[in-house]
Amino acid sequence: MKYYILLLAIFFTFGFGCTKTVAPTYTPPEGQVHIDPQEQVTLEGYLSASNQAAGKTLTIDEVQVSKHAWIAIYASDKNRPGKILVATAVSPADRGPVAIALPNSSTVGEMYYILLHESGSEPGFNFMEDDFPSDATKATSVEIVDKNTQI
């Protein structure tokens, strides 16, 4: 009986042979820290465009940018900017109007969204790499209307 009491005392003292579990601690990775590229956009600008008749171009009435930039034309996707159709470069010297050729002729009732994108370090328009929108909440919308409708 003394043997069992001694054995129980040993088990209770040392936790029945179980090991203590320690929660792992977080160690941040070495090297570069990921920074949201959108936070790095410093482009300031303004653009305006009116509803337009159907055709092969979309005209930006006025544009002002603080540095080299891109005007990107987006197709409408459920009343929001969808796929980028075309982009054209603008500089601080450009004021407008700027006519941009569309890949396909527009039709009455279509809606387009226009956004300014900061020009990154790579040549050409590289939306997924370094030509990010200046502010996605400031998209300008243009509706294609019947040419007989007052624009």
C-alpha positions in Angstrom: 0.0 0.0 0.0 2.9 2.3 0.8 4.2 1.5 -2.6 1.0 2.8 -4.3 1.0 6.0 -2.2 4.6 6.6 -3.1 3.9 6.0 -6.8 0.9 8.3 -6.7 3.0 11.0 -5.1 5.6 10.7 -7.9 2.9 10.9 -10.6 1.3 14.0 -9.0 4.6 15.7 -8.5 5.8 15.2 -12.1 2.5 15.5 -13.9 1.8 11.8 -14.7 4.7 11.8 -17.0 3.2 14.4 -19.3 5.2 17.2 -20.7 4.3 20.8 -20.4 3.0 22.4 -23.7 4.3 25.8 -24.5 2.6 28.0 -27.1 4.9 28.9 -30.0 6.1 32.5 -30.3 5.9 34.5 -33.5 9.2 35.3 -35.1 8.9 37.8 -38.0 10.5 36.8 -41.3 13.9 38.2 -42.1 14.3 40.3 -45.3 11.8 42.7 -46.9 8.6 43.7 -45.2 5.6 43.7 -47.5 4.2 47.2 -48.1 0.9 47.8 -49.9 1.9 49.4 -53.2 -1.3 51.5 -53.2 0.1 53.4 -50.1 3.1 54.5 -52.2 1.0 56.3 -54.8 1.7 60.1 -54.7 0.0 61.2 -57.9 -2.4 64.1 -57.5 -4.7 64.9 -60.4 -8.1 65.7 -61.8 -10.0 64.7 -64.9 -13.4 65.4 -66.3 -15.4 63.8 -69.1 -18.9 64.3 -70.4 -21.5 61.8 -71.6 -20.7 61.1 -75.3 -22.2 59.9 -78.5 -21.3 56.4 -79.7 -18.0 56.1 -81.6 -14.5 54.8 -81.7 -13.0 57.3 -79.2 -13.7 58.5 -75.7 -12.7 62.2 -75.1 -11.4 63.4 -71.8 -12.5 67.1 -71.6 -9.9 68.2 -69.0 -6.9 66.5 -67.3 -4.4 67.8 -64.7 -1.7 65.6 -63.2 1.2 66.4 -60.8 3.6 64.0 -62.7 3.6 61.5 -65.5 0.5 59.4 -65.4 -1.9 57.2 -67.3 -5.6 57.7 -68.1 -7.2 54.2 -67.9 -10.6 53.4 -69.4 -12.5 50.7 -67.7 -15.5 48.8 -68.9 -18.5 48.8 -66.5 -19.0 45.7 -64.4 -22.2 46.0 -62.4 -21.9 49.8 -62.2 -18.3 49.6 -61.0 -14.9 49.7 -62.9 -14.3 46.3 -64.4 -11.7 45.3 -67.0 -9.2 47.9 -68.2 -9.8 48.4 -71.9 -7.1 50.9 -72.8 -4.7 53.4 -71.2 -2.9 56.4 -72.6 0.0 58.4 -71.1 -0.4 62.0 -70.0 2.1 64.5 -68.5 1.8 67.6 -66.4 1.8 69.7 -69.6 -1.4 68.0 -70.9 -4.6 69.8 -70.1 -7.1 68.3 -72.5 -9.1 67.5 -74.5 -7.5 64.1 -74.8 -9.1 61.7 -77.3 -8.5 58.0 -76.5 -9.2 55.3 -79.1 -11.3 52.4 -77.8 -10.5 48.8 -78.8 -14.2 48.5 -80.1 -16.7 51.1 -81.1 -19.0 52.1 -78.2 -22.7 51.7 -78.3 -25.6 53.7 -76.8 -26.2 52.7 -73.2 -22.7 51.5 -72.4 -20.9 53.0 -69.4 -17.2 53.5 -69.0 -15.1 54.5 -66.0 -12.0 56.6 -66.2 -9.2 56.6 -63.6 -5.8 58.2 -63.3 -3.0 55.8 -62.6 0.5 56.8 -61.4 3.2 56.0 -63.9 5.7 53.6 -62.3 9.3 52.9 -63.1 8.7 50.4 -65.9 8.0 51.6 -69.5 4.4 51.0 -70.8 1.3 50.6 -68.8 1.8 47.9 -66.1 -1.2 48.0 -63.9 -0.4 44.8 -61.9 3.2 45.8 -61.3 3.7 49.5 -60.7 1.0 51.7 -62.4 -1.5 51.9 -59.6 -4.7 54.1 -59.5 -4.3 57.4 -57.8 -7.6 57.0 -55.9 -10.1 54.3 -56.9 -13.0 56.2 -55.2 -12.6 59.1 -57.7 -13.5 57.3 -60.9 -15.2 59.4 -63.5 -18.1 57.8 -65.3 -19.1 58.4 -68.9 -22.3 57.1 -70.5 -22.6 56.6 -74.2 -25.8 58.4 -75.3 -27.8 58.8 -78.5 -26.2 61.5 -80.6 -29.5 63.2 -80.9 -29.7 63.5 -77.1 -28.3 66.7 -75.7 -24.9 65.9 -74.3 
